[in-house]
Every structure is written in C-alpha cells, then in structure tokens.
C-alpha cells in the first residue's frame, strides 16, 4: 500500500524530531477547531487511503487513516452494516484516521458503546519514524496493555495512525423515533429507568430551557417486534407521537453533525461546552452567564451548554461537572482568547493518578516531541 506515502511520513517525522519542532496531523481538516489551538506544520494523511480488508461475515473492516468516512460507510451500507457508534463527520472530507483520533461518537453511543470499544487493532508510526502494529482483527487477541485503545481521543498527540481495524455491526432490523413534551427531571428519571429494562432504547435528546418543559425525542432500534411493542408503550404512556422516517433521519443526522438551529446560533465570544456526566446526575443549575436553553443526549450523560468562552467559565463549569463526578470540554469556541479547553487529568481527583502514566506513554511513543502540539493538555 502506497510505500511512497509511508516513506514521506517517516522522513517528515524524523526531520521534525531533528529540528525539535512538532507536526500537526491532519486528514480532512473537518475537526481542526476541536482541542487547543495549534500552529504546528501540517502532516497530511490524505495520500494514504483505501480499504485494506473487509469481510462482512466477520464484522470487521480495516482501512488506511486517510480514507474518507463516507467511503467506509458506503461500503458497509452495501452489506447492510454500520459503524454503530455513529461518528460525527463535521464535513464531507472527514477521514477514518481523524474519526479515531477525535474519538467522538454520536447519539447511539449510549446504547452501542464508545468508538474506543470498537477499535480492534492499529498500525501507527511513532515519533522516531518506526512502523508499529498493535492488536488485530478479532476481539480477544490482546494480552497485556492494549495500545490500540489509547489512540481514540488522542487528537494526534501520541502517534501517527496509519491503519486501523474496527468492529462493525448489522443495521438494526427496525427503528422508530418518538417525540413528546416533558420537563428535564422527569425525562432523566424515565430514561434511566428504561435504560435498565430490556427495551430497544437506542438514543435520546431533550431540548429546552433547563427549568421548563422540553422536547424529548427517543429513538428505538432492534428487532421489529421489540420496536413495535416499545413504541406502542411509549405512545400510550406518554402520548408520544411517531416521527416520519425521513423527518427522524434528518433530526438525528443534524443532531450528530450539530446542524440543528440551536448549535448554529452560538453567539460571538461564546463557546459550546460539553459536559460528560454519570447516569445518576440530576438536573443542573445552569450558570447565569450561560444561555438558558440546553441539549441533553445519552439519557443525560452528555449535556451541551452555550456560555462565555473564557477561563472563568471554564473554571465554573469544570467545578460543576467535577462536583457531579464528570468533566467538561470546550467543544467549539468563537473567541480567540486562550484558555484551557479540557478538564486536565491532574485537576480531577478521579483521574489525577493517570497524569504520570500519560507522561510516560507520550515519552515512549514520542521522545522528541514530534506530536506535542498542545491540542490536548
């Protein structure tokens, strides 16, 4: 597979190491806004693309990092299969490697699991220019530390992802989306109760001002009989209405890609804040400087707020999230002011011990700081 591209990557990495400067890995450049800003020179992965192996009966696909996600999903669709974690694209040029490096999942993450759970094996190039492989193409093949699981969410700050194998799943036999009005407290209580029952609950989204009634949208997915039964129960219990298939598909896609009007109305000098919280987290008191309307996904475990893009708001939301056992990320920012966009490992009692582990791992894979762009703390 394109040995010329690999040679170019190696030369670029070794040269950067000699000159002691960093390289910013870039695929389709659809998520360059995510993470702390970086002005490092670009190492583009687009020259290294293609599907290397796909056996539908094995439910595994292997592809190069520069392969467009759209090509992956199109190939899977021909065999009635999907990437079950619903990765957001944020642009037509999104790549397979960027998908893994960002580590983001869409509405179905609450039922299907995170992207990291589906990565089986990887091939990467470290900060010395060495070509390394980890994991494989089956679930039970790893003894010891699973390096492949470190790459999701690393934003290219650990190593250059060359290739990856991920598990895929069959498309659900049936789906249905329902909508009703409900306040946030009742929505959280009901969704968490249903999550513990054998219901085909696939995704949820609640949109409104925190203290008011809001629009709750629920997606069911699974066997036809299970979806039909659950749908009827929700209609009877909640008075919920069923969305037309086309309307439902558009809603969930726009939610995943942050194309709903709520996301598009982010004011200047504000940020889109993402709170990741445990399942038992109650309704939060929204800081006064934030906009009153919020979006809750993943049965309340992911909550989106819009508020000032500055260090004070980062501190306020970090303390709020940590008080409830979670963390916060500045997902998008419409301000050029520099501030820490993530909850640092060493500032959270739950993760402080991982700080030393992270430093040792980074030094092992990148001793010359080639990938130390600062996009992650």
C-alpha positions as CSV (number, residue, x, y, z in Angstrom):
1,X,0.0,0.0,0.0
2,X,1.5,3.3,-1.1
3,X,5.0,2.9,0.2
4,X,5.9,6.3,-1.1
5,X,3.4,7.9,1.3
6,X,4.9,5.9,4.2
7,X,8.4,7.0,3.3
8,X,7.3,10.6,3.1
9,X,5.7,10.3,6.6
10,X,8.8,8.8,8.0
11,X,11.1,11.5,6.5
12,X,8.8,14.3,7.8
13,X,8.7,12.8,11.3
14,X,12.5,12.2,11.5
15,X,13.3,15.7,10.2
16,X,10.8,17.3,12.7
17,X,12.5,15.3,15.5
18,X,15.9,16.5,14.5
19,X,14.8,20.1,14.4
20,X,12.8,19.7,17.6
21,X,9.5,21.0,16.3
22,X,6.1,19.5,16.3
23,X,3.8,18.3,13.5
24,X,0.1,18.6,13.4
25,X,-1.5,15.5,11.9
26,X,-4.4,16.4,9.5
27,X,-6.8,14.3,7.5
28,X,-9.8,16.1,6.0
29,X,-9.4,19.1,8.3
30,X,-13.0,18.9,9.4
31,X,-12.2,19.0,13.2
32,X,-9.3,21.4,13.3
33,X,-11.3,23.6,15.7
34,X,-11.5,20.8,18.2
35,X,-9.0,20.9,21.0
36,X,-6.5,23.6,22.0
37,X,-5.3,25.7,19.0
38,X,-2.1,24.6,17.3
39,X,0.1,26.4,14.8
40,X,2.4,23.4,14.1
41,X,3.2,22.5,10.5
42,X,0.8,20.0,8.9
43,X,1.4,16.3,8.2
44,X,-1.4,15.3,5.9
45,X,-2.7,11.7,5.8
46,X,-4.8,12.1,2.7
47,X,-2.2,10.4,0.5
48,X,-2.6,7.2,2.4
49,X,-6.1,5.9,1.9
50,X,-8.1,2.9,0.9
51,X,-10.0,0.0,2.4
52,X,-7.5,-2.8,3.0
53,X,-9.7,-5.6,4.2
54,X,-13.4,-6.1,4.7
55,X,-15.1,-9.4,5.3
56,X,-18.8,-8.7,6.1
57,X,-19.3,-12.1,7.7
58,X,-16.5,-11.3,10.2
59,X,-18.0,-7.8,11.1
60,X,-14.6,-6.1,10.8
61,X,-13.2,-3.5,8.4
62,X,-9.6,-2.4,8.0
63,X,-8.7,0.8,6.3
64,X,-5.9,3.5,6.0
65,X,-6.1,6.6,8.1
66,X,-6.7,8.9,5.1
67,X,-9.7,7.0,3.9
68,X,-12.9,9.2,3.8
69,X,-15.5,8.1,6.4
70,X,-18.1,8.4,3.7
71,X,-16.4,5.7,1.7
72,X,-16.3,3.4,4.7
73,X,-20.0,3.9,5.5
74,X,-21.0,3.5,1.8
75,X,-19.1,0.2,1.7
76,X,-20.7,-1.0,4.9
77,X,-24.2,0.0,3.7
78,X,-24.0,-2.3,0.7
79,X,-23.8,-5.1,3.1
80,X,-26.5,-3.7,5.5
81,X,-23.9,-2.9,8.1
82,X,-23.0,0.3,10.1
83,X,-20.5,1.9,12.4
84,X,-22.7,1.5,15.4
85,X,-21.2,4.4,17.4
86,X,-22.4,6.9,14.8
87,X,-19.2,9.1,14.4
88,X,-19.9,12.7,13.5
89,X,-18.2,13.9,10.3
90,X,-18.4,17.7,10.7
91,X,-17.7,17.9,7.0
92,X,-17.6,15.9,3.7
93,X,-13.9,15.4,3.8
94,X,-13.8,13.6,7.3
95,X,-11.3,10.7,7.4
96,X,-11.2,7.4,9.1
97,X,-8.0,8.4,11.0
98,X,-9.5,11.7,12.1
99,X,-12.6,9.8,13.3
100,X,-10.4,7.6,15.6
101,X,-8.1,10.5,16.7
102,X,-11.1,12.6,17.7
103,X,-12.7,9.7,19.5
104,X,-16.2,11.2,19.1
105,X,-19.5,9.2,19.0
106,X,-23.0,10.3,18.0
107,X,-26.5,9.8,19.5
108,X,-26.3,5.9,19.6
109,X,-23.2,6.0,21.9
110,X,-25.4,5.5,24.9
111,X,-26.6,2.1,23.7
112,X,-23.9,0.9,21.3
113,X,-20.8,2.0,23.2
114,X,-18.0,4.4,22.6
115,X,-15.7,4.4,19.5
116,X,-12.8,3.1,21.6
117,X,-14.8,-0.1,22.3
118,X,-14.8,-1.0,18.6
119,X,-11.1,-0.5,17.8
120,X,-9.5,-3.9,17.4
121,X,-6.1,-3.2,16.1
122,X,-3.9,-0.3,14.7
123,X,-0.8,0.3,12.7
124,X,1.0,3.5,13.6
125,X,4.2,5.4,13.2
126,X,5.8,6.8,16.3
127,X,7.9,9.9,16.9
128,X,11.1,8.0,15.8
129,X,9.5,7.1,12.5
130,X,9.2,3.5,13.4
131,X,6.3,1.4,12.0
132,X,4.4,-0.4,14.8
133,X,1.4,-2.7,14.9
134,X,-0.9,-3.5,17.9
135,X,-3.9,-5.6,18.3
136,X,-5.5,-7.4,15.4
137,X,-8.8,-8.1,13.7
138,X,-10.7,-10.0,16.4
139,X,-12.0,-9.0,19.8
140,X,-10.0,-11.5,22.0
141,X,-6.4,-11.1,20.8
142,X,-4.7,-8.8,23.3
143,X,-2.5,-9.9,26.2
144,X,-1.3,-7.0,28.4
145,X,-1.7,-3.3,27.6
146,X,-4.0,-2.6,24.6
147,X,-2.2,0.3,22.9
148,X,-4.8,0.5,20.1
149,X,-7.4,1.8,22.7
150,X,-5.1,4.7,23.5
151,X,-5.4,6.4,20.1
152,X,-9.1,7.3,20.2
153,X,-9.4,10.8,21.6
154,X,-5.6,11.4,21.4
155,X,-6.1,14.1,18.7
156,X,-2.8,13.1,17.0
157,X,-0.7,13.9,20.1
158,X,0.6,10.3,20.6
159,X,1.5,8.9,17.2
160,X,0.5,8.9,13.5
161,X,-2.3,6.5,12.9
162,X,-1.6,4.6,9.6
163,X,-4.3,1.9,9.6
164,X,-7.0,0.6,11.9
165,X,-9.4,-2.4,12.2
166,X,-12.8,-1.6,13.7
167,X,-15.7,-3.8,14.6
168,X,-18.9,-3.1,12.7
169,X,-22.5,-4.3,13.3
170,X,-25.6,-5.2,11.2
171,X,-28.0,-2.4,10.6
172,X,-31.0,-2.7,13.1
173,X,-33.9,-4.6,11.6
174,X,-36.3,-1.8,12.7
175,X,-36.2,1.7,14.0
176,X,-38.7,4.2,15.3
177,X,-38.4,7.7,16.7
178,X,-41.0,9.3,19.0
179,X,-41.4,12.8,20.4
180,X,-43.2,14.2,23.4
181,X,-43.1,17.2,25.8
182,X,-41.6,16.7,29.3
183,X,-39.5,18.5,31.9
184,X,-35.9,17.6,32.3
185,X,-36.2,16.0,35.7
186,X,-39.0,13.6,34.5
187,X,-37.1,12.9,31.3
188,X,-33.9,11.9,33.2
189,X,-35.8,9.7,35.6
190,X,-37.8,7.9,32.9
191,X,-34.8,7.4,30.5
192,X,-32.6,5.9,33.3
193,X,-35.4,3.6,34.4
194,X,-36.0,2.4,30.8
195,X,-32.2,2.0,30.2
196,X,-32.3,-0.7,32.9
197,X,-35.1,-2.6,31.2
198,X,-35.0,-4.9,28.1
199,X,-36.1,-2.1,25.8
200,X,-34.6,-1.3,22.4
201,X,-33.7,2.2,23.5
202,X,-31.1,3.5,21.1
203,X,-30.8,7.3,21.6
204,X,-32.4,10.2,23.2
205,X,-32.3,14.0,23.1
206,X,-34.0,16.6,25.3
207,X,-34.0,20.3,24.1
208,X,-35.4,23.2,26.1
209,X,-34.6,25.8,28.8
210,X,-33.4,23.9,31.9
211,X,-36.4,24.6,34.2
212,X,-39.1,24.3,31.5
213,X,-40.9,21.6,29.7
214,X,-38.8,20.4,26.7
215,X,-39.0,18.4,23.6
216,X,-37.9,14.8,24.2
217,X,-37.0,12.7,21.2
218,X,-36.4,9.0,21.6
219,X,-35.1,6.5,19.0
220,X,-35.8,2.8,19.3
221,X,-33.7,0.3,17.3
222,X,-33.6,-3.5,17.2
223,X,-35.9,-6.4,16.4
224,X,-39.2,-5.4,14.7
225,X,-41.4,-6.9,17.4
226,X,-39.4,-5.2,20.2
227,X,-39.5,-1.8,18.5
228,X,-43.2,-2.1,17.8
229,X,-44.0,-3.1,21.4
230,X,-41.9,-0.4,22.9
231,X,-43.2,2.2,20.5
232,X,-46.8,1.4,21.5
233,X,-46.0,1.5,25.2
234,X,-44.5,5.0,24.8
235,X,-47.4,6.3,22.8
236,X,-49.8,5.0,25.5
237,X,-47.8,6.1,28.5
238,X,-46.5,9.5,27.3
239,X,-48.9,10.4,24.5
240,X,-45.8,10.5,22.3
241,X,-46.1,10.9,18.5
242,X,-44.1,8.9,16.0
243,X,-41.9,10.8,13.6
244,X,-42.0,10.1,9.9
245,X,-38.9,8.2,8.9
246,X,-37.4,11.0,6.8
247,X,-38.0,13.6,9.5
248,X,-36.4,11.3,12.1
249,X,-33.4,10.6,10.0
250,X,-32.8,14.3,9.4
251,X,-33.2,15.1,13.1
252,X,-30.7,12.5,14.3
253,X,-28.2,13.4,11.5
254,X,-28.5,17.1,12.3
255,X,-28.0,16.4,16.0
256,X,-24.9,14.2,15.2
257,X,-23.4,16.8,12.9
258,X,-24.5,19.8,15.1
259,X,-26.6,21.3,12.3
260,X,-29.7,21.9,14.5
261,X,-30.6,25.6,14.7
262,X,-29.5,25.6,18.4
263,X,-26.0,24.8,17.5
264,X,-25.9,27.3,14.7
265,X,-26.9,30.2,16.9
266,X,-23.7,30.2,19.0
267,X,-23.1,33.9,19.9
268,X,-19.8,35.6,19.3
269,X,-17.3,35.3,22.1
270,X,-19.2,32.3,23.4
271,X,-18.3,28.6,23.4
272,X,-20.2,25.3,23.0
273,X,-19.5,23.5,26.3
274,X,-19.8,19.7,26.6
275,X,-20.4,18.2,30.0
276,X,-19.9,14.5,30.4
277,X,-21.7,13.2,33.5
278,X,-22.6,10.0,35.2
279,X,-26.0,8.3,34.7
280,X,-27.4,9.4,38.1
281,X,-26.6,13.1,37.6
282,X,-29.7,15.3,38.3
283,X,-30.8,18.5,36.6
284,X,-28.0,21.0,36.9
285,X,-28.3,24.7,37.9
286,X,-27.0,26.4,34.8
287,X,-24.5,29.3,35.4
288,X,-26.2,32.7,35.0
289,X,-24.0,33.8,32.1
290,X,-24.9,30.7,30.0
291,X,-27.8,30.6,27.7
292,X,-30.9,29.1,29.3
293,X,-31.6,26.6,26.6
294,X,-29.6,23.3,26.7
295,X,-29.5,20.0,24.9
296,X,-29.2,16.7,26.8
297,X,-28.1,13.5,25.0
298,X,-27.2,10.0,26.1
299,X,-30.0,9.9,28.6
300,X,-28.5,13.0,30.3
301,X,-24.9,11.8,30.4
302,X,-23.9,14.3,27.7
303,X,-25.2,17.9,28.1
304,X,-24.5,20.9,25.8
305,X,-24.4,24.4,27.0
306,X,-23.6,27.8,25.4
307,X,-21.7,30.3,27.5
308,X,-18.8,32.8,27.5
309,X,-15.5,31.4,26.0
310,X,-13.1,32.3,28.8
311,X,-11.1,30.8,31.6
312,X,-13.6,31.9,34.3
313,X,-16.5,30.0,32.6
314,X,-14.1,27.0,32.1
315,X,-13.4,27.0,35.8
316,X,-17.1,27.4,36.8
317,X,-18.2,24.5,34.5
318,X,-15.2,22.3,35.5
319,X,-16.1,22.7,39.2
320,X,-19.8,22.0,38.4
321,X,-19.1,18.9,36.4
322,X,-16.5,17.5,38.8
323,X,-18.9,18.1,41.7
324,X,-21.2,15.5,40.0
325,X,-18.4,13.1,39.0
326,X,-17.9,14.3,35.5
327,X,-15.8,16.6,33.3
328,X,-16.1,19.4,30.8
329,X,-14.8,20.2,27.4
330,X,-14.9,23.4,25.4
331,X,-16.1,21.8,22.2
332,X,-16.2,24.8,20.0
333,X,-15.1,28.4,20.6
334,X,-16.0,31.7,18.9
335,X,-13.3,33.6,20.7
336,X,-9.5,33.9,20.1
337,X,-8.8,34.2,23.8
338,X,-6.5,31.4,25.0
339,X,-7.8,29.2,27.9
340,X,-7.7,25.5,28.8
341,X,-10.5,23.7,26.9
342,X,-10.3,20.4,28.8
343,X,-10.6,19.2,32.3
344,X,-6.9,18.3,33.0
345,X,-6.1,14.8,34.4
346,X,-4.2,16.3,37.3
347,X,-7.0,18.6,38.3
348,X,-9.6,15.8,38.7
349,X,-9.3,13.5,41.8
350,X,-10.8,10.7,39.7
351,X,-8.0,10.9,37.0
352,X,-5.1,12.6,38.7
353,X,-3.2,9.3,39.0
354,X,-3.3,8.9,35.3
355,X,-1.2,12.0,34.7
356,X,2.1,10.3,35.3
357,X,1.1,7.3,33.2
358,X,0.2,9.7,30.3
359,X,3.6,11.4,30.5
360,X,5.4,8.1,30.4
361,X,3.4,6.9,27.4
362,X,3.9,10.1,25.5
363,X,7.7,9.9,26.1
364,X,7.8,6.2,25.0
365,X,6.0,6.9,21.7
366,X,7.2,10.4,21.1
367,X,10.6,11.1,22.8
368,X,11.4,14.1,20.6
369,X,8.0,15.8,20.9
370,X,7.1,15.5,17.3
371,X,3.4,15.2,18.1
372,X,3.4,17.5,21.1
373,X,1.2,20.2,19.5
374,X,-0.7,21.1,22.7
375,X,-4.1,20.2,21.3
376,X,-4.5,18.1,24.4
377,X,-3.2,19.2,27.8
